[in-house]
Amino acid sequence: MLLTAVTATLLSLFPAQQTDVLDDRMFAPAPFKVDGLTGVGIDINTVEAKVVFDLESQTASVVADMTFRMTGEGGMPIFDLRQDITSAKLNGKKMKPEEMAPHKFGKTAGTMRIIEKELKPEKEHHLHLEYSLAKPQSPSAIEIGWGEGTLDWDFFFSDLNHGRYMEMWFPANLIYDRFGFEFDLEIKGATEEHEIVTNGTVTTVADTHWQLSFPEHYTAFSHMLVIIPSKEVERTSATITLPGKKEVDVDVCRRLNASVTNERVHELVEQHMNDFTNSMGEWPHGDRCTVFVWTGGRSMEYDGATTTSMGALSHELHHSWYGRGVKPRHQNDGWYDEAWTVYAADGFRGNEKTVSTEARKSTLCPTHLPWNRITPSKSYSTGALAFGRIAHAIGEEKLLNLMSLFFDKYKLRTASTQDMEAFLFEATKDPAVKQVFHRYIYGREGSWTDAAESKRD
Ligand SMILES: [Zn+2]
């Protein structure tokens, strides 16, 4: 519990920093009533987990500890974990796993667990869990890849389904919450060498035993981890110097069946990172960038990292500025990182006619669904066009400049749709900005001024 002690000390020494560093309590959605229970949002301080993979028996055992505080007036805590819990203790007292069962939070939210114990907001609480790691009970999750003396495991996050972040494997919260994660990982019975590819800091304890540490500003969708037999990949690293003399070590791990050379991957990564540093601002993820290349259609962004096909490389890297640099505060804000990345990195800007003609309204930020955990697929199309409409109104250069200032203001923090709307409007005072958000992001008819009027009544 070293981290917890350090955190507590930091909080008491620097209370003024609390809001910025760790305290996300104000961002939790309002309490949720379901199945006769009222669940209350939490703010996780730390998660510590130890996993031992036994390749012979093809089992993985987990011991996980989570410290957290209650939001609001306290009550029954809400968290998520898509594994079957076998043993649990809350604040040192044994509880039955059924007393922290998953409940349905809505079609686009999936399930969250509610711990059936009223907790007070004043103190830090401690949840201890033990379970066997298996295929997560989340839509489109994948199996752990057990081989003969080998392991193939990918955190495999996705924002296109609910329950597809950290909660697949370890206790976690919705994405408004930043927390530190300390992770001890051991493979027993390995007959091959393995690569551990991650955006965490790795300490090697033994050949197949590592300790991983992830920063406190990470949220449930930040952590990248791939474990793979070394013989299936080629791994290289190179230091690049970005504008502003920023040096970054680029770690490229490529599946051998991806038909590209590591050299070419390094070349493209450097090119894209140069471009995005120039357009959006300084690389925000310290002196490392981790790139795992595979074939196929699915790619994913993480903080300063990606698991990607070559076709999606620039898109996923751009997310390290928008999406995992500035992070959506709730999944309802997840539209903007896709929309802006499609606009800015993929160059999808719509033609003059498309961005200047009124189209059907679209709801990319469903504010009536605060527990939503799915990014609407229209974010990529209608969302990018919404930025095209704003650019049409205020000028493309101005928009690029403002989005880079927004990045600078919110990097490594969370930002809401409303934060972005207010920022763009304050800087331009252009009513067209408000109208674009009103019609194409919030999905409302009529004029934004009518909505503003009725809000004041
Ligand atoms: Zn994307």
Residues whose N, C-alpha, C, O or C-beta is under 5 A from the ligand:
A	BS01	ZN	E338
